[in-house]
Amino acid sequence: MTGEELIWRIAGGSGDGIDSTSQNFTKALMRTGLDVFTHRHYPSRIRGGHTYVEVRAADHAVKSRGDGYDFLLALGDSFARNPQDGEAYYGNEEVKPLTENLDELREGGVIVYDEGLLDTDEVEDFDERVEENDWHVYPLDLRSLAREHGREIMRNTAGVAATAALIDMDTEIFEELMADTMSGEMLETNVEVLEEAHAEVSEMEFTHDLEVPTGSHNEEQVLLNGSHSVAYGAIDEGCRFIAGYPMTPWTDVFTIMTQHLPSIGGISEQVEDEIAAASLAIGASHAGVKAMSGSSGGGFALMSEPLGLAEMTETPLVLVEAMRAGPSTGMPTKPEQGDLEHILYTSQGDSNRVVFAPGTVAEAYEQSREAFRVAYEYQIPVVIVIDQKLSGELASVPASHFDREPNPDLGSVLSEEEIAEAPHHASGTFNRFRHDPEDGVSPRSIPGQKDGRFLATGNEHTPQGHIEESPDNRVAQVDRRTRKLESIRSDLDDKEHSNQTYYGPEDAEHGILVWGSQQGSVEEAVDRLNEQGESVKMLGVSDLMPYPKEDVTAFLESVDECLVVEMNITAQFRGLTQKELGRFGEKMSSLLKYNGNPFEPAEVVEGFDIQVNGGDEPPTAQTRIEPAAGD
Amino acid sequence: MSKSFSAIGQAAQGEEIDREAFTPGIEPQATWCPGCGDFSVLKALKGAMPEVGRTPDETLLVTGIGCSGKLNSYFESYGMHSIHGRSLPIARAAKLANPGLEVIAAGGDGDGYGIGGNHFMHTARENHDMTYIVFNNEIFGLTKGQTSPTSPKGHESKTQPHGSAKDPIRPLSLALTSGASYIARTAAVNPRQATEILTEAIEHDGFAHVDFLTQCPTWNKDAKQYVPYTDVQDSEEFDFDVHDRQEAAEMMHETEDKLYEGEVLTGRFYIDEERRSYGEEKRSTGEMSEEPLAERYFDAEADWERSYDLLDAHK
C-alpha cells in the first residue's frame, strides 16, 4: 500500500448521514496536514438507494478522485427496512453498499462492514473475491455498538471510529469536529460511541498494512466545494441580492448565499419560478444592487427570455448554470457538460453574453469575482458554468486564497454629479444608450438619481431608451453592443492572470484541451503520462465567450495533436473551438464520456494512449473516442 | 436619504409637482389607436402622481409587452419596458433593492392574468408595496385580436373560431385569494374615479391591484363596452364593507358575473390597511436590513463583509 495517499469510501443509503460523516472525516484528514478531495455519488431520492462519498487524502496536491480506492466503510441502508417489521429486513437494498462498491476496491484494500445490517452470504462470490484481491475484511456490528452507547443513527460515528482505529488516527480530532457542530446530549453520546468503538476495534488484530499518510501544510487550509467558492466570490465582489428556485445542483449556491446574505445586509428571495428568479435579479440590478440568479439546465432554459432582456437593456446580471445530465430533467444528481451550447446560444437574436467555466474549486472563486466585475463594468449578462461535480466536490484550499479586499464598485454607473455633466437630450432626458462609446459601454444611471431618467426596453431603442426601429439607429446600437465583447476580450487578454490554466511541460509534443470540472482529472492524467515517458501538456479553457482565440491558437500550434476531453456525446467544446478558430479540425480528436460519472484520470490516460498510439475502441464502454477530421 | 438618490423625497421637501412633469419632452407619437382606453390610463396616472407627491425621478414604472407596455413611452419617469408577463418580478425586486422608489407595474390582461398569472398570484401573496395596473380590455390588441383570459365565454376570434369554451378569469377574486391588500376596478370611461383610485392605490402600503377596464375600439368593436358603469361606493344599491374580506369576496363575485351581463361595477372592492407589506415583514424578521440596500453602493463609508471572515466553518 502506498504511504502517500489514502482513498476512503463510505457507502450506504441516502439519508443515513453519509454526506455529513464524510465531510467531518475529510476535514479531520485535512487537519492532520493532508490535501483532500472528495467525490460524491448519490441517487435522486431523499432516503435509501445507494450512495457513496470517496475521500482522497495525500501528502501532495490532490486534484481529482483516484482510480479505485483503498478503504470501504459499508454501512447498511437503514431506511430500506420496513420500520413496521421491527427487526432489520435484509433485502437487496441492504447489501448494495457491499455489492456496488467492490469492483473499484484496490488489491490489498480494507473492508469494514456493518454486520448488524449486511450479510456477506448474500453477496455473490464474496469470499472468493476477498481472497483473490487480498482484501482485509473486518465485520463489525456497528448498529449494536451505536445502540448500546447511543442511538442507531450513530452507526456512522462508530464506523468512523473503526476507520480511525484501523489506520491509526487519534479520535481527539473527531471529537473536536463534533463539538463544532453538536452540543449537549447529542455530543456526549456521539463521543461515547466514538470512544467505545475506537477502543473495541483497537483491540482487534489487524492483518492489513494500510496507514493514513502524514503531511503538513505550510499555511491554513479550508475545506469547501465549488458552490461555496462561487458564493464567496460573489460576496467578495459585492453581490448582495440573489433570487432563485431550487433545482439540483444549483440549489447549493442558492442556499449558501441565502445563509449569509441577510446577516451581511443582503437580500435573498426564493420565488415562484426561474423566469421570476432571473427577472428579480434584473430588477435589483436595475435599481443599483449587485445581483445574481441561476439554475440548472431545465431552470436555466426558463431564463432564456430574461437573459435576452438583460442583454438588450444592458442590465448587469450574473447567472450560475450548474449543469447536470440532460436533456429535460435528465439525471438530477449526475454530472454532464451537455449544456454548453444551450448556455452559449440560448435567447433570441444576435445576443452577447459572457461565459466563464472555472475548472477547480479554487478557480470558481476567482471567476465568480471576475463574472461580477465584467457584468457591471460592461453591463452585460455573465454566466458562470459549473456542474454537479464541481458544485459538490470538497477540496482543501489555502485560506489565504480568499483573503482579498471586497469590491462593491458598481462599474459603469454615474454619480449624480456625473449625471449632471453627462449628455442629455434637449428634452432633459439622460442619454443612457449613447451610440458613441468606443468600448461599447454607455454609463448608466440608477432610478432615484436626479435627472438620470431613462427607459430600459427590450425593444430596439434610441439613446434615451425610446423604442425606435430606424435603420441607422439599429445599426449603431447593434454595433455598439457587439463592440463590448471585443472590449471584454482585450480586457481579459491584458490581465496579468489569464483565466486559462496551463499544465505540464511547455515544450510537450501533445496537448489535451479541457474545460470546466474535468480539469483536475486531466492534470493528474498529464502527470501520469509524462511519468510514463509521454510528452503532454494541458490547456484548461475557462473563457468560453468571448473565446480566448489567441491562447488556444498558440496552444494548438505548439502541439502535434490534441485530445479534447469533455462530458457529453456531441463534442460541444471541440465544436466551439473549431467554430471560433476556423481550423485545427485535423489536430483535435475527442475523448467523451456521458454515463453520469466524471472522468477518472486513468480513463484520460487510456484515451490519450489510443489517440496517440493508435488502437481500438476503449476497453470499456464508458468513454468514447471521436477521431479528428480526416482520420 | 443620502445624496446619491437625491430625487427620492424631493417632493416632500416642498418641491411642486406638476402633472406635466410626467409628460416626456420627446414624447413619441402615441401608437395607440384613436379612441383607445389606454389614453385614459396614462391621463389618470399623470393626474395621480402630483396627488401622491412623487416626482418622475423617484418613480419606476415597469411594464410588460403589448399596447399597455407602451405606457412607458408616454410617461416620463425611470422605466423598464420588459417582457411579456414579467413586469411584477422585476418591479418587486427593484422595490426591495430601494424601498424609497415609487414602484408601479402595468400590463394588459393577457400579460398579467395569462402569461404572468403565476407572478400575479405570488406578488399579491407576498404583498409587495407597489401598484399594479392591469389594462383589461378583454382582448389581445397588439397581436391583432385574439381571445384573452378575460374575454367572455363564447368569444369568437381567429384563435377561437368556435367561440371560447373557457370562462373568463376573475381577476379581483384572484387578487383577493392571493393576498392583495388593495383591490379596485375602475374604467377608462370614468377619469375622475380612475385618478382617485390610482392615487389611493399608489399611496397604499402593500400590493395594490387595479383592474382598469379599457375599451379596445379596434378589436373589441364596441368602443363603449364599459358604459354605463356604476360606482359601487356611490350607489345606494351596494352596501358592503371594503375592509371585510367575506363581504368583499361576495361583492367581487357579483361584480365579475355582472361584467359579462353588461353591468359594469367599479370602485374599491377590498382594502386591508393592517396587513404589513412584504418589505416590512422581511425587515421585522431580520431577513432584510432597515437601510435601503441600493444606498450602500454609493456610501464610501459602508462596511463590506468579506468571505474570508466567513471561513471558520470550513477550517
Interface residues (C-beta under 8 A of the other chain):
Chain A: D180 E220 Q221 V222 L223 L224 H228 A231 Y232 G233 I235 D236 G238 R240 F241 A243 H260 P262 I264 G265 G266 I267 S268 E269 V271 E272 D273 I275 A276 A277 S279 L280 A281 I282 G283 A284 H286 A287 G288 V289 K290 A291 E305 P306 G308 L309 T313 Y365 A399 F402 D403 R404 E405 P406 P408 L410 V413 S415 E416 H425 A426 S427 G428 T429 I446 P447 G448 Q449 K450 D451 G452 R453 F454 L455 A456 T457 G458 N459 Q464 G465 H466 I467
Chain B: K3 S4 F5 S6 A7 I8 Q10 P24 G25 I26 P28 P56 D57 E58 L60 V62 I65 K70 N72 S73 E76 S77 Y78 G79 M80 H81 S82 I83 R86 P89 I90 A91 R92 A93 A94 L96 A97 N98 G100 L101 N118 H119 M121 H122 K282 G286 E287 M288 S289 E291 L293 A294 R296 Y297 F298 A302 W304 E305 R306 S307 Y308 L310 L311 A313 H314 K315
